[in-house]
Amino acid sequence: MKTLDKIPTGKIERAGKLVKTGAKIGGNYIKYYGKKLVNPELGKDELNENNAEDIYDGLKSLKGSALKVAQMLSMEKNMLPRAYVEKFSLSQFSVPPLSAPLVRKTFKKYLGKYPEDIYDTFEKDSINAASIGQVHKATKDDKQLAVKIQYPGVAESISSDLALVKPIAIRMFNLKAKDSEKYFKEVEHKLIEETNYILELKQSNEITRACRCIPNMEFPSYYEELSSERIITMDWMQGKHLSEFTRTAFDAKLGNKLGQALWDFYMFQMHGLKKVHADPHPGNFLVSEKETLIAIDFGCIKEVPKEFYVPYFELAKKENIENDIIFKEKLFELEILTATDSPKELKFFTEMFKELLTLFTMPFHEEEFDFGSSGFWERIAALSERYSKDEQIRKMNGNRGSKHFLYINRTFFGLYNLLHDLKAKVSVNSFKKYL
């Protein structure tokens, strides 16, 4: 794969790259509508593939926040066309890496030495390259190590990148610009945290120490003396990426075992620690030869404040969903309904969220839940498609819910997807014995 000797870091340079990408997308639409004049039955598959390719190509050389947003969107399998999901998912661990000279320059700047002066061996070619950093393999004192290096300029370009992405997001999610600032601030805050490797080191140690009680979970150890604000050194963990593993033929018992570990890992964090690994994509998990699940990245940790946690999980109870008075009260607490809503909006969104929550909270209403069930996912896909085409939603304010929904819903939806890929049946309340 081609390496990068330079990443655009200036606002004008990065904006120029996105303008070129926009021009390519405009060209794709012109071609599409030209073909559609000749063939009125032409679908949008080719257009989606071309647009996804051009957007991804534009973002992958920028790296940073813009590419991270693409990674987040790749998890929304029922929201985006498949071409976008497949192309954006590459941003999880398959983008052009930094060149060896740029890696050495980063080490000299942040650890005061070149990598060959710090480790016994250091592989100049990266193993994985993602949106914010890339990973190299190294050894020291007979230990195999993974060294994560942050791309230059990523932390400094977060605000300007999000300003460029904001108009697209507002259009895509039907937001009102002046009322949506809290959501963009939440994303900006989390991305700034993800570029703070000192914080990540601290969070990694805290979460992994607390979660070692979960059976069939493994975590790397982290080395503070070999880390800095832009470099983290940890144990090299051997295993298959979860996405690679789930494409193989695996035994149902193993899928259930790994799925149970994953479910207990997340429920323990959510209910016990009130903070959670909020980046549950397949690139952050490995399956070991010992048939354990390895969590390898704790850059994105979301704290769950009590004022959100309580009403959020009260709405997961079937009896509260079915009680109209309590249900509406919780929707107001979670800012899904607001005092400025018209009677029409109150009625529409109450009914909509009752339908959504009845479906999405189904796992919490059972002692055992089968995430491999095709019926559950067919209903989710059908509901997503119906609401994506609902013209009434387009006419209403899409700013719905507390800012905390962004990462908590992302966490649960990502978790559900991973469990579905594992075809896992899980014991829903098993995690409680570890609290």
C-alpha positions in Angstrom: 0.0 0.0 0.0 1.2 3.5 -0.8 2.5 5.4 2.2 2.0 9.1 3.1 5.0 11.4 3.5 2.7 14.3 4.4 -0.8 14.9 5.8 -2.6 18.2 5.0 -2.8 20.1 8.3 -3.8 23.6 7.3 -7.5 24.7 7.2 -7.3 25.9 3.6 -5.4 22.8 2.4 -7.9 20.4 4.1 -10.9 22.4 2.9 -9.5 22.3 -0.7 -9.3 18.5 -0.6 -13.0 18.3 0.4 -14.0 20.8 -2.3 -12.3 18.6 -4.9 -14.2 15.6 -3.5 -17.5 17.5 -3.7 -16.8 18.3 -7.4 -16.2 14.6 -8.1 -19.6 13.8 -6.4 -21.3 16.5 -8.5 -19.8 14.8 -11.6 -21.2 11.5 -10.5 -24.7 12.9 -10.2 -24.5 14.4 -13.7 -23.4 11.1 -15.2 -26.2 9.3 -13.2 -29.0 11.6 -14.4 -27.6 11.4 -18.0 -27.9 7.6 -17.9 -31.3 7.8 -16.3 -32.7 9.8 -19.2 -31.8 6.8 -21.4 -32.8 4.2 -18.9 -35.6 5.5 -16.5 -35.4 2.2 -14.5 -31.8 2.7 -13.5 -31.2 2.3 -9.8 -28.7 4.2 -7.6 -26.3 1.3 -6.9 -23.6 2.6 -9.3 -24.1 6.2 -8.1 -23.7 5.1 -4.5 -20.6 3.0 -5.3 -19.0 5.9 -7.1 -19.8 8.5 -4.4 -18.6 6.2 -1.6 -15.3 5.6 -3.5 -14.7 9.3 -4.1 -15.7 10.4 -0.5 -13.5 7.7 1.0 -10.5 8.5 -1.3 -10.9 12.2 -0.3 -11.0 11.5 3.4 -8.3 8.8 3.7 -5.5 11.2 2.8 -6.8 13.8 5.4 -7.2 11.2 8.1 -8.3 12.6 11.5 -11.9 13.7 12.4 -13.3 13.6 8.9 -12.3 10.0 8.4 -13.4 9.1 12.0 -16.9 10.4 11.2 -16.9 8.0 8.1 -15.8 5.2 10.5 -18.7 6.0 12.8 -21.2 6.0 9.9 -19.9 2.6 8.7 -21.5 1.1 11.8 -24.9 2.4 10.8 -25.7 -0.6 8.6 -29.4 0.2 8.4 -29.0 3.9 7.7 -26.6 4.1 4.8 -26.6 2.3 1.4 -24.4 -0.8 1.5 -21.8 0.8 -0.8 -21.1 3.5 1.8 -21.0 1.0 4.7 -18.5 -1.3 3.0 -16.2 1.5 1.8 -16.3 3.5 5.0 -15.7 0.4 7.1 -12.2 0.3 5.6 -11.4 3.4 7.8 -11.4 1.0 10.8 -8.0 -0.4 10.0 -7.2 -0.1 6.3 -6.0 3.4 5.2 -2.7 4.6 3.7 0.0 4.6 6.5 2.6 7.2 7.3 6.0 6.7 5.7 9.0 5.5 7.7 10.7 9.0 7.8 7.5 10.6 9.1 7.2 7.9 11.8 10.8 8.5 12.9 10.2 12.3 13.0 7.1 11.7 15.3 9.1 9.6 17.7 11.9 12.1 17.9 9.4 14.9 18.7 7.3 13.1 21.3 9.7 10.6 23.0 13.0 12.4 22.3 14.5 9.3 20.5 14.1 7.4 17.3 12.2 4.1 17.6 15.4 2.0 17.0 16.9 3.6 20.1 13.9 2.7 22.3 13.0 -0.8 21.3 15.1 -3.9 20.6 13.3 -4.2 17.2 10.8 -2.0 15.5 9.0 -2.8 12.2 9.0 0.3 10.0 5.9 -0.8 8.1 2.7 -0.4 10.0 0.4 -3.4 10.7 -2.8 -1.4 10.9 -3.6 2.2 9.8 -6.9 3.8 10.8 -8.4 7.2 11.2 -6.4 8.7 14.0 -3.3 6.6 14.3 -1.4 3.5 13.0 0.1 0.5 14.8 3.6 -0.9 14.5 5.0 -4.1 15.9 8.1 -3.9 18.2 9.9 -6.0 20.8 11.7 -5.0 24.0 13.1 -7.3 26.7 11.6 -10.4 25.1 8.1 -8.8 25.0 6.1 -8.4 21.8 4.7 -4.9 21.7 2.2 -2.9 19.7 3.1 0.8 19.3 0.3 3.2 18.3 1.4 6.4 16.7 -1.0 9.4 16.2 -0.9 11.1 12.8 0.6 14.6 12.8 -1.9 17.4 12.9 -4.9 15.3 13.8 -5.6 16.9 17.2 -5.1 20.4 15.8 -7.6 20.0 12.9 -10.6 18.6 14.8 -12.6 21.8 15.1 -12.0 22.9 11.5 -12.7 19.3 10.1 -16.0 19.2 11.9 -16.9 22.6 10.6 -16.5 21.2 7.1 -18.5 18.1 7.9 -21.3 19.9 9.7 -23.4 21.0 6.7 -23.4 17.5 5.3 -24.5 16.0 8.7 -27.2 18.6 9.1 -28.7 17.7 5.8 -28.3 14.0 6.3 -29.9 13.8 9.7 -32.5 16.6 9.2 -31.1 18.8 12.0 -31.7 22.5 12.6 -28.3 24.2 12.6 -28.9 26.6 15.6 -30.3 23.8 17.8 -27.8 21.1 16.9 -24.7 22.6 18.4 -24.8 20.4 21.5 -24.4 17.3 19.3 -21.4 18.6 17.3 -19.8 19.8 20.6 -20.2 16.3 22.0 -18.5 14.8 18.9 -15.8 17.4 19.1 -15.2 16.7 22.8 -14.9 13.0 22.3 -12.6 13.3 19.4 -10.3 15.7 21.3 -10.3 13.0 24.1 -9.4 10.3 21.5 -6.3 12.3 20.5 -5.1 12.7 24.1 -3.0 9.5 24.5 -2.1 10.4 28.1 -5.8 10.2 28.9 -6.2 7.0 26.8 -3.4 5.3 28.7 -5.1 6.2 32.0 -8.6 5.0 30.8 -7.1 1.8 29.3 -5.6 0.9 32.7 -8.7 1.7 34.7 -11.2 -0.1 32.4 -9.1 -3.2 31.8 -8.3 -3.6 35.5 -12.0 -3.4 36.4 -13.1 -5.7 33.6 -10.6 -8.6 34.2 -13.3 -10.3 36.2 -15.3 -11.0 33.0 -14.6 -14.6 31.8 -13.2 -15.1 28.3 -12.1 -11.5 28.0 -8.4 -10.5 27.6 -6.7 -7.1 27.5 -3.2 -5.9 26.8 -1.0 -4.3 29.4 0.1 -0.7 28.8 3.6 0.8 29.3 3.7 4.3 30.5 7.4 4.7 30.3 7.2 3.9 26.5 4.3 6.2 25.8 3.6 9.9 25.4 0.8 12.3 24.3 1.1 11.0 20.7 2.5 7.4 21.2 1.2 4.5 23.2 3.0 1.2 23.8 1.1 -1.9 24.8 1.3 -5.7 24.6 1.0 -7.2 21.1 -2.1 -9.3 21.2 -2.4 -12.2 18.8 -5.7 -13.0 17.2 -8.1 -12.5 14.3 -10.0 -9.3 13.9 -13.6 -10.0 14.8 -14.8 -9.1 11.3 -12.4 -11.6 9.8 -13.4 -14.3 12.3 -17.1 -13.9 11.7 -16.6 -14.5 7.9 -15.3 -18.0 8.7 -17.3 -21.1 9.6 -17.3 -21.1 13.5 -19.1 -23.4 15.9 -22.3 -22.1 17.4 -21.1 -22.8 20.9 -18.0 -20.6 20.3 -20.2 -17.8 18.9 -22.3 -17.9 22.0 -19.3 -18.0 24.3 -17.7 -15.0 22.6 -21.0 -13.2 22.5 -21.7 -13.7 26.2 -18.2 -12.3 27.0 -18.9 -9.3 24.8 -22.4 -8.7 26.3 -21.1 -9.1 29.9 -18.2 -6.8 29.2 -20.5 -4.0 28.0 -23.2 -4.5 30.6 -20.6 -4.5 33.4 -19.2 -1.2 32.2 -22.6 0.4 31.7 -24.2 -0.6 35.0 -21.1 -1.1 37.2 -18.6 1.5 36.0 -21.1 4.1 34.5 -18.5 4.5 31.7 -18.2 2.5 28.6 -16.0 1.6 25.6 -18.0 3.6 23.1 -16.3 2.3 19.9 -17.6 -1.2 19.4 -16.5 -1.8 15.8 -14.9 -5.1 14.7 -11.4 -3.6 14.4 -11.3 -3.1 18.2 -11.7 -6.8 19.0 -9.7 -9.9 18.3 -10.5 -13.6 18.7 -7.5 -15.5 20.2 -6.4 -19.1 19.5 -7.6 -19.8 23.1 -11.1 -18.8 22.0 -11.1 -15.7 24.1 -12.2 -12.2 23.1 -9.5 -9.4 23.2 -10.4 -5.7 23.5 -7.5 -3.6 22.1 -8.5 0.0 22.0 -9.9 2.3 24.8 -9.5 5.7 23.1 -13.2 6.4 23.1 -14.7 6.1 26.6 -18.1 7.6 27.3 -19.1 8.5 30.9 -22.8 7.9 31.6 -24.1 10.6 34.0 -26.8 9.6 36.5 -29.3 12.1 35.1 -29.1 10.2 31.8 -28.5 6.7 33.0 -31.7 6.5 35.2 -34.3 7.5 32.6 -32.5 5.8 29.8 -32.7 2.4 31.4 -36.2 3.0 32.9 -37.3 3.3 29.2 -35.8 -0.1 28.6 -38.5 -1.7 30.9 -41.4 -3.1 29.1 -43.9 -1.9 31.7 -42.7 1.7 31.3 -43.0 1.6 27.5 -46.6 0.4 27.9 -47.5 3.0 30.5 -48.3 6.1 28.4 -47.9 8.6 31.3 -44.5 7.3 32.5 -43.3 6.8 28.9 -44.1 10.4 28.0 -42.5 11.7 31.2 -39.2 9.8 30.4 -39.2 11.2 26.8 -39.3 14.7 28.2 -36.5 13.8 30.7 -34.3 12.6 27.9 -35.1 15.6 25.7 -36.8 13.5 23.0 -39.9 15.6 23.5 -39.6 19.3 24.3 -41.8 22.1 25.6 -41.6 23.9 22.3 -43.1 20.9 20.3 -46.4 21.4 18.6 -49.3 18.9 19.5 -48.6 17.3 16.1 -44.9 16.8 16.9 -45.7 15.5 20.4 -48.1 12.9 19.0 -45.8 11.9 16.1 -42.6 11.5 18.0 -44.3 9.8 21.0 -45.7 7.1 18.7 -42.5 6.8 16.7 -40.3 6.3 19.8 -42.7 3.9 21.3 -42.4 1.7 18.2 -38.6 2.1 18.1 -38.1 1.4 21.8 -40.4 -1.6 21.8 -38.2 -3.1 19.2 -34.7 -2.0 20.3 -35.3 -2.9 24.0 -36.5 -6.5 23.2 -33.2 -8.1 24.4 -33.8 -6.6 27.9 -37.2 -8.2 28.2 -35.9 -11.8 28.0 -33.8 -14.1 30.1 -32.0 -15.3 27.0 -31.9 -13.4 23.6 -30.8 -14.7 20.2 -29.0 -11.9 18.4 -28.6 -14.2 15.4 -32.3 -14.2 14.8 -33.1 -13.1 11.3 -36.6 -11.9 12.4 -35.2 -9.3 14.8 -32.9 -7.8 12.2 -35.5 -7.9 9.5 -37.8 -5.8 11.7 -35.0 -3.3 12.4 -34.2 -3.0 8.7 -37.8 -2.6 7.8 -38.4 0.0 10.5 -35.2 2.0 9.5 -36.2 1.9 5.8 -39.8 3.1 6.6 -38.7 6.0 8.7 -35.9 7.0 6.2 -38.6 7.4 3.6 -41.2 9.1 5.8 -41.8 12.6 4.4 -43.4 13.8 7.6 -40.1 13.4 9.5 -38.4 15.6 6.9 -40.8 18.5 7.8 -40.1 18.2 11.5 -37.1 19.2 13.7 -34.7 16.3 13.8 -32.9 17.6 16.9 -34.2 14.9 19.3 -32.7 13.7 22.5 -29.9 14.4 25.0 -26.4 14.8 23.6 -25.5 11.6 25.5 -27.7 9.6 23.1 -25.0 10.0 20.4 -22.4 7.7 21.9 -24.7 5.5 24.1 -27.0 4.6 21.2 -23.9 4.1 19.0 -22.5 1.8 21.6 -25.6 -0.3 21.8 -26.2 -0.5 18.1 -22.6 -1.4 17.5 -22.8 -4.1 20.2 -26.0 -5.5 18.7 -24.3 -5.7 15.3 -21.3 -7.5 16.7 -23.5 -10.0 18.5 -25.5 -10.5 15.3 -22.3 -11.2 13.4 -21.4 -13.8 16.1 -24.9 -15.3 15.8 -24.8 -15.2 19.6 -27.4 -16.3 22.1 -26.8 -14.6 25.4 -28.0 -14.8 29.0 -29.2 -11.2 29.4 -28.7 -10.9 33.2 -25.5 -12.9 33.5 -23.4 -9.7 34.0 -25.0 -9.0 37.4 -22.9 -11.5 39.2 -19.8 -9.5 38.4 -21.1 -6.2 39.8 
